[in-house]
Every structure is written in structure tokens, then in C-alpha cells.
Amino acid sequence: MINNDAAKNAAKKMPKTEKINREDMLELTRRMTLSRNSMTRIAGSYMDADGIIDGTFNTNFLKLTPVEKGKKLALAKEIPFSGTNEKLKRYKIPEDSLKPGGMWQLLMAMKTCGLKDDALMETFYDLIAENYQAEHDYAVLVFHDRYDIPAKASDHERLWESEEVFEYMICAICPLKGDYEPEKPECGFLFPAFSDRCADLHAIDIFQADTRRPHTELWNLLGL
């Protein structure tokens, strides 16, 4: 974690944010239950404090036991359910960061393949390991979901035919305790942003559990 002086400097250089509609986030989190979720896949990596990868996994979410599904859903839900525009903030990704070879292109590729490309996942873990500042072992968990967004009538009542599909990822970076057991995330993100009930491919929602000492590494990786 960064020290107090670094925290003050980070606050001065904090990138501009855009407003998040809390209702959009609640629409996503209402579905993050054992009976309603549509998560397709979960992948992850376990790191020591120096960023050395101790192990990875990549599996169909449906293959998890009910107990494990519940635990993992709780971790994923922490990101969009956190304090909107406080702990969870939206950032527009600059044009310069949309060029080939950057983090945005990697995230787009990970989303498109539904986390099934292990080479892409390894590249992502390596980038996190090289940049993330931690004083403890941690896990990088990535969830992939496809949400069939129900249409709404003019009176805002829900219709059940799907309007479009919101395909997205949630990344949760969590301290580890015991035998590879992740605790609540200390930071993470939702990509792409969910804005006005559709995807904003040029924006990302970043979560910081401790807003006084944010992990600016995520901003730097995305060129914010």
C-alpha cells in the first residue's frame, strides 16, 4: 500500500471521474445470487507479496459447488454493490490508451473470449504482478458474465424479452488468508462500464476499498 505522503500526491493527480447511476449497479447486483446469476466463467491467480505467481485456475462457473459459488459471488458483488461514486468510480479511458498493445485491448480480448484463452489470462496476471503494490499474499479473481437485459415498457415496467446482452467482467483483487482463501477485495474493477443499461466500451468502473490510500496502479495500467 502507498504511504500517507504518496496518498496525498495521488489524490492531487486523481483522474477525472464520470457519474455512475446507482440503479444500474443495483440491476446487476440483484442477479448475483445462486438462483439468478448468469456467470459463465471464473479465472484467477494466487500471488505472493512480491508478485510471484503461486498458481492459477480457470473453470466454468457452473462447475463450482454451491458453497463455492456463494463465496465467489459474494466477492464479485462487492465491486458493483460498493458505495457508488465513492468507493466505485467511473473513468473514461483516454484515446491514447485505446491503441493496440495496451491494457484496454487486452481486456477487450479477455471479454470476447469469455476468459477461455489461458495465454491472455497469463498476460493479465503478469501485468498485475509487475505493477501491484501489496504487503501480503493476494488473489486476482476474474469473473465473466452475460446479462440478458430485459426490455422496459414506456411506464418502466419490465418486459421479459431480452433487449440486448451486456457482456462484462469483474476483477477482484483480494488479500489471502489461510489456505488460498480470498477475503473481501481491496480493489478491483467492472469492465466495460454499465451505463444507461448498456455497455460503455470506453469506460471502466474501478473499486477502491480504502479511498484514502487507493491502488493507483490500476489507473496507471489503463493510462488514466
Contacts in CASP RR format, 6 or more apart in sequence:
PFRMAT RR
TARGET T0000
AUTHOR 0000-0000-0000
METHOD contacts of the structure
MODEL  1
MINNDAAKNAAKKMPKTEKINREDMLELTRRMTLSRNSMTRIAGSYMDAD
GIIDGTFNTNFLKLTPVEKGKKLALAKEIPFSGTNEKLKRYKIPEDSLKP
GGMWQLLMAMKTCGLKDDALMETFYDLIAENYQAEHDYAVLVFHDRYDIP
AKASDHERLWESEEVFEYMICAICPLKGDYEPEKPECGFLFPAFSDRCAD
LHAIDIFQADTRRPHTELWNLLGL
1 133 0 8 1.000
1 134 0 8 1.000
1 135 0 8 1.000
1 210 0 8 1.000
1 213 0 8 1.000
1 215 0 8 1.000
2 10 0 8 1.000
2 133 0 8 1.000
2 213 0 8 1.000
2 214 0 8 1.000
2 216 0 8 1.000
4 213 0 8 1.000
7 212 0 8 1.000
7 213 0 8 1.000
7 214 0 8 1.000
10 214 0 8 1.000
10 216 0 8 1.000
13 216 0 8 1.000
14 214 0 8 1.000
14 219 0 8 1.000
15 91 0 8 1.000
15 219 0 8 1.000
15 224 0 8 1.000
16 91 0 8 1.000
16 92 0 8 1.000
17 85 0 8 1.000
17 89 0 8 1.000
17 90 0 8 1.000
17 91 0 8 1.000
18 90 0 8 1.000
18 91 0 8 1.000
18 92 0 8 1.000
18 203 0 8 1.000
19 85 0 8 1.000
19 90 0 8 1.000
20 84 0 8 1.000
20 85 0 8 1.000
20 88 0 8 1.000
20 89 0 8 1.000
20 90 0 8 1.000
20 193 0 8 1.000
20 195 0 8 1.000
20 205 0 8 1.000
21 84 0 8 1.000
21 195 0 8 1.000
21 196 0 8 1.000
22 84 0 8 1.000
24 194 0 8 1.000
24 195 0 8 1.000
24 196 0 8 1.000
24 197 0 8 1.000
25 80 0 8 1.000
25 81 0 8 1.000
25 84 0 8 1.000
25 88 0 8 1.000
25 194 0 8 1.000
26 81 0 8 1.000
27 194 0 8 1.000
27 197 0 8 1.000
28 80 0 8 1.000
28 147 0 8 1.000
28 194 0 8 1.000
29 77 0 8 1.000
29 80 0 8 1.000
29 81 0 8 1.000
30 36 0 8 1.000
31 37 0 8 1.000
31 38 0 8 1.000
31 147 0 8 1.000
32 73 0 8 1.000
32 76 0 8 1.000
32 77 0 8 1.000
32 81 0 8 1.000
33 73 0 8 1.000
34 66 0 8 1.000
34 69 0 8 1.000
34 70 0 8 1.000
34 73 0 8 1.000
37 61 0 8 1.000
37 69 0 8 1.000
37 73 0 8 1.000
37 145 0 8 1.000
38 145 0 8 1.000
38 146 0 8 1.000
38 147 0 8 1.000
38 148 0 8 1.000
39 61 0 8 1.000
39 73 0 8 1.000
39 76 0 8 1.000
39 143 0 8 1.000
39 144 0 8 1.000
39 145 0 8 1.000
40 60 0 8 1.000
40 61 0 8 1.000
40 114 0 8 1.000
40 144 0 8 1.000
40 145 0 8 1.000
40 146 0 8 1.000
41 58 0 8 1.000
41 59 0 8 1.000
41 60 0 8 1.000
41 61 0 8 1.000
41 114 0 8 1.000
41 115 0 8 1.000
41 116 0 8 1.000
41 143 0 8 1.000
41 144 0 8 1.000
42 57 0 8 1.000
42 58 0 8 1.000
42 59 0 8 1.000
42 61 0 8 1.000
42 64 0 8 1.000
42 72 0 8 1.000
42 115 0 8 1.000
42 141 0 8 1.000
42 142 0 8 1.000
42 143 0 8 1.000
42 144 0 8 1.000
43 56 0 8 1.000
43 57 0 8 1.000
43 58 0 8 1.000
43 59 0 8 1.000
43 115 0 8 1.000
43 121 0 8 1.000
43 141 0 8 1.000
43 142 0 8 1.000
43 144 0 8 1.000
44 56 0 8 1.000
44 57 0 8 1.000
44 58 0 8 1.000
44 121 0 8 1.000
44 125 0 8 1.000
44 139 0 8 1.000
44 140 0 8 1.000
44 141 0 8 1.000
44 142 0 8 1.000
45 53 0 8 1.000
45 55 0 8 1.000
45 56 0 8 1.000
45 121 0 8 1.000
45 125 0 8 1.000
45 128 0 8 1.000
45 129 0 8 1.000
45 139 0 8 1.000
45 140 0 8 1.000
46 53 0 8 1.000
46 54 0 8 1.000
46 55 0 8 1.000
46 56 0 8 1.000
46 137 0 8 1.000
46 138 0 8 1.000
46 139 0 8 1.000
46 176 0 8 1.000
46 180 0 8 1.000
47 53 0 8 1.000
47 54 0 8 1.000
47 125 0 8 1.000
47 128 0 8 1.000
47 129 0 8 1.000
47 132 0 8 1.000
47 134 0 8 1.000
47 137 0 8 1.000
47 138 0 8 1.000
47 139 0 8 1.000
47 140 0 8 1.000
48 54 0 8 1.000
48 137 0 8 1.000
49 134 0 8 1.000
49 135 0 8 1.000
49 136 0 8 1.000
49 137 0 8 1.000
49 138 0 8 1.000
51 129 0 8 1.000
51 130 0 8 1.000
51 132 0 8 1.000
51 134 0 8 1.000
52 129 0 8 1.000
53 125 0 8 1.000
53 126 0 8 1.000
53 129 0 8 1.000
54 137 0 8 1.000
56 121 0 8 1.000
56 122 0 8 1.000
56 125 0 8 1.000
58 115 0 8 1.000
58 116 0 8 1.000
58 118 0 8 1.000
58 121 0 8 1.000
61 69 0 8 1.000
61 72 0 8 1.000
61 143 0 8 1.000
64 72 0 8 1.000
72 141 0 8 1.000
72 143 0 8 1.000
75 141 0 8 1.000
75 172 0 8 1.000
75 174 0 8 1.000
75 182 0 8 1.000
75 184 0 8 1.000
75 185 0 8 1.000
76 141 0 8 1.000
76 143 0 8 1.000
76 170 0 8 1.000
76 172 0 8 1.000
78 172 0 8 1.000
78 184 0 8 1.000
78 185 0 8 1.000
78 207 0 8 1.000
79 88 0 8 1.000
79 170 0 8 1.000
79 171 0 8 1.000
79 172 0 8 1.000
79 185 0 8 1.000
79 188 0 8 1.000
79 189 0 8 1.000
79 190 0 8 1.000
79 205 0 8 1.000
79 207 0 8 1.000
80 88 0 8 1.000
80 170 0 8 1.000
80 190 0 8 1.000
80 194 0 8 1.000
80 205 0 8 1.000
82 88 0 8 1.000
82 207 0 8 1.000
82 209 0 8 1.000
86 211 0 8 1.000
87 207 0 8 1.000
87 208 0 8 1.000
87 209 0 8 1.000
87 211 0 8 1.000
88 190 0 8 1.000
88 205 0 8 1.000
88 206 0 8 1.000
88 207 0 8 1.000
89 205 0 8 1.000
89 206 0 8 1.000
89 208 0 8 1.000
90 193 0 8 1.000
90 195 0 8 1.000
90 203 0 8 1.000
90 204 0 8 1.000
90 205 0 8 1.000
90 206 0 8 1.000
91 203 0 8 1.000
91 204 0 8 1.000
91 205 0 8 1.000
91 206 0 8 1.000
91 219 0 8 1.000
91 222 0 8 1.000
91 224 0 8 1.000
92 202 0 8 1.000
92 203 0 8 1.000
93 104 0 8 1.000
93 202 0 8 1.000
93 203 0 8 1.000
93 204 0 8 1.000
93 222 0 8 1.000
93 223 0 8 1.000
93 224 0 8 1.000
94 223 0 8 1.000
94 224 0 8 1.000
96 223 0 8 1.000
97 103 0 8 1.000
97 104 0 8 1.000
97 222 0 8 1.000
97 223 0 8 1.000
97 224 0 8 1.000
98 104 0 8 1.000
98 105 0 8 1.000
98 202 0 8 1.000
99 105 0 8 1.000
103 127 0 8 1.000
103 221 0 8 1.000
103 222 0 8 1.000
103 223 0 8 1.000
104 222 0 8 1.000
106 120 0 8 1.000
106 123 0 8 1.000
106 124 0 8 1.000
106 127 0 8 1.000
107 124 0 8 1.000
107 169 0 8 1.000
107 191 0 8 1.000
107 204 0 8 1.000
108 201 0 8 1.000
109 117 0 8 1.000
109 120 0 8 1.000
110 117 0 8 1.000
110 120 0 8 1.000
110 121 0 8 1.000
110 124 0 8 1.000
110 142 0 8 1.000
110 169 0 8 1.000
111 144 0 8 1.000
111 167 0 8 1.000
111 168 0 8 1.000
111 169 0 8 1.000
111 191 0 8 1.000
111 192 0 8 1.000
113 120 0 8 1.000
114 144 0 8 1.000
114 167 0 8 1.000
115 121 0 8 1.000
115 142 0 8 1.000
115 144 0 8 1.000
115 169 0 8 1.000
121 142 0 8 1.000
124 140 0 8 1.000
124 142 0 8 1.000
125 140 0 8 1.000
127 221 0 8 1.000
128 140 0 8 1.000
128 173 0 8 1.000
128 221 0 8 1.000
131 217 0 8 1.000
131 220 0 8 1.000
131 221 0 8 1.000
132 138 0 8 1.000
132 173 0 8 1.000
132 215 0 8 1.000
132 217 0 8 1.000
133 215 0 8 1.000
133 217 0 8 1.000
134 175 0 8 1.000
136 175 0 8 1.000
136 176 0 8 1.000
137 175 0 8 1.000
137 176 0 8 1.000
138 173 0 8 1.000
138 174 0 8 1.000
138 175 0 8 1.000
138 176 0 8 1.000
138 182 0 8 1.000
138 186 0 8 1.000
139 173 0 8 1.000
139 174 0 8 1.000
139 176 0 8 1.000
139 180 0 8 1.000
139 182 0 8 1.000
140 171 0 8 1.000
140 172 0 8 1.000
140 173 0 8 1.000
141 171 0 8 1.000
141 172 0 8 1.000
141 173 0 8 1.000
141 174 0 8 1.000
141 182 0 8 1.000
141 185 0 8 1.000
142 169 0 8 1.000
142 170 0 8 1.000
142 171 0 8 1.000
143 169 0 8 1.000
143 170 0 8 1.000
143 171 0 8 1.000
143 172 0 8 1.000
144 167 0 8 1.000
144 168 0 8 1.000
144 169 0 8 1.000
145 167 0 8 1.000
145 168 0 8 1.000
145 169 0 8 1.000
145 170 0 8 1.000
146 165 0 8 1.000
146 166 0 8 1.000
146 167 0 8 1.000
147 165 0 8 1.000
147 166 0 8 1.000
147 167 0 8 1.000
147 168 0 8 1.000
148 162 0 8 1.000
148 165 0 8 1.000
149 162 0 8 1.000
149 163 0 8 1.000
149 164 0 8 1.000
149 165 0 8 1.000
149 166 0 8 1.000
149 197 0 8 1.000
149 198 0 8 1.000
150 158 0 8 1.000
150 159 0 8 1.000
150 160 0 8 1.000
150 161 0 8 1.000
150 162 0 8 1.000
150 163 0 8 1.000
151 158 0 8 1.000
151 159 0 8 1.000
151 161 0 8 1.000
151 162 0 8 1.000
151 163 0 8 1.000
152 158 0 8 1.000
152 159 0 8 1.000
152 163 0 8 1.000
153 159 0 8 1.000
163 197 0 8 1.000
164 198 0 8 1.000
166 194 0 8 1.000
166 197 0 8 1.000
166 198 0 8 1.000
166 199 0 8 1.000
167 199 0 8 1.000
168 190 0 8 1.000
168 191 0 8 1.000
168 192 0 8 1.000
168 194 0 8 1.000
168 199 0 8 1.000
169 190 0 8 1.000
169 191 0 8 1.000
170 188 0 8 1.000
170 189 0 8 1.000
170 190 0 8 1.000
171 188 0 8 1.000
171 189 0 8 1.000
171 191 0 8 1.000
172 182 0 8 1.000
172 185 0 8 1.000
172 188 0 8 1.000
173 185 0 8 1.000
173 186 0 8 1.000
173 187 0 8 1.000
173 188 0 8 1.000
173 215 0 8 1.000
174 182 0 8 1.000
174 183 0 8 1.000
174 184 0 8 1.000
174 185 0 8 1.000
174 186 0 8 1.000
175 182 0 8 1.000
175 183 0 8 1.000
175 186 0 8 1.000
176 182 0 8 1.000
176 183 0 8 1.000
177 183 0 8 1.000
184 209 0 8 1.000
185 207 0 8 1.000
185 209 0 8 1.000
186 208 0 8 1.000
186 209 0 8 1.000
186 210 0 8 1.000
186 215 0 8 1.000
187 206 0 8 1.000
187 207 0 8 1.000
187 208 0 8 1.000
187 209 0 8 1.000
187 214 0 8 1.000
187 215 0 8 1.000
187 218 0 8 1.000
188 206 0 8 1.000
188 207 0 8 1.000
188 208 0 8 1.000
188 218 0 8 1.000
189 204 0 8 1.000
189 205 0 8 1.000
189 206 0 8 1.000
189 207 0 8 1.000
189 218 0 8 1.000
190 204 0 8 1.000
190 205 0 8 1.000
190 207 0 8 1.000
191 204 0 8 1.000
191 205 0 8 1.000
192 199 0 8 1.000
192 200 0 8 1.000
192 201 0 8 1.000
192 202 0 8 1.000
192 203 0 8 1.000
192 204 0 8 1.000
193 199 0 8 1.000
193 200 0 8 1.000
193 203 0 8 1.000
193 204 0 8 1.000
193 205 0 8 1.000
194 200 0 8 1.000
194 205 0 8 1.000
195 203 0 8 1.000
204 222 0 8 1.000
206 218 0 8 1.000
206 219 0 8 1.000
208 214 0 8 1.000
208 215 0 8 1.000
END
